[in-house]
Amino acid sequence: MAKAYDKTGRTADAIQAVSEAVDLAVKQDNQQVAKSLQDALDHYERDNSGAESN
């Protein structure tokens, strides 16, 4: 879902979706998924901060 949001310019929604997914993965003690999602979240946040500074 986050990738679809991001591709349509809805980066804030992508960040929210991935953030919720990270929280769920952590609660379920699924560290591998949490790490992968956190990497995606970091990517979206970097992209979003770059867009805001332009």
C-alpha positions as CSV (number, residue, x, y, z in Angstrom):
1,M,0.0,0.0,0.0
2,A,2.8,2.4,0.9
3,K,4.5,2.0,-2.5
4,A,1.2,2.8,-4.2
5,Y,0.8,5.9,-2.1
6,D,4.4,7.0,-2.8
7,K,4.1,6.4,-6.5
8,T,1.0,8.7,-6.6
9,G,2.7,11.5,-4.7
10,R,1.0,10.7,-1.4
11,T,4.3,10.3,0.5
12,A,2.8,11.4,3.9
13,D,0.2,8.5,3.5
14,A,3.0,6.1,2.6
15,I,4.9,7.1,5.7
16,Q,1.8,6.6,7.9
17,A,1.1,3.2,6.4
18,V,4.7,1.9,6.8
19,S,4.9,3.4,10.3
20,E,1.8,1.4,11.3
21,A,3.2,-1.7,9.7
22,V,6.5,-1.3,11.6
23,D,4.5,-1.0,14.9
24,L,2.6,-4.1,14.1
25,A,5.7,-6.1,13.2
26,V,7.4,-5.1,16.4
27,K,4.3,-6.0,18.5
28,Q,4.3,-9.4,16.8
29,D,8.1,-9.8,17.5
30,N,8.8,-10.2,13.9
31,Q,12.2,-8.4,13.8
32,Q,13.1,-9.3,10.2
33,V,9.9,-7.7,8.8
34,A,10.2,-4.8,11.2
35,K,13.8,-4.1,9.9
36,S,12.7,-4.3,6.3
37,L,9.8,-2.0,6.9
38,Q,11.9,0.4,8.9
39,D,14.3,0.6,6.0
40,A,11.3,1.5,3.7
41,L,10.1,4.1,6.3
42,D,13.6,5.7,6.4
43,H,13.6,5.9,2.6
44,Y,10.1,7.6,2.4
45,E,11.1,10.0,5.2
46,R,14.3,11.0,3.4
47,D,12.4,11.5,0.1
48,N,9.7,13.5,1.9
49,S,12.2,15.8,3.6
50,G,14.0,16.4,0.3
51,A,10.6,17.3,-1.3
52,E,9.8,19.7,1.5
53,S,13.1,21.6,1.1
54,N,12.6,22.2,-2.6
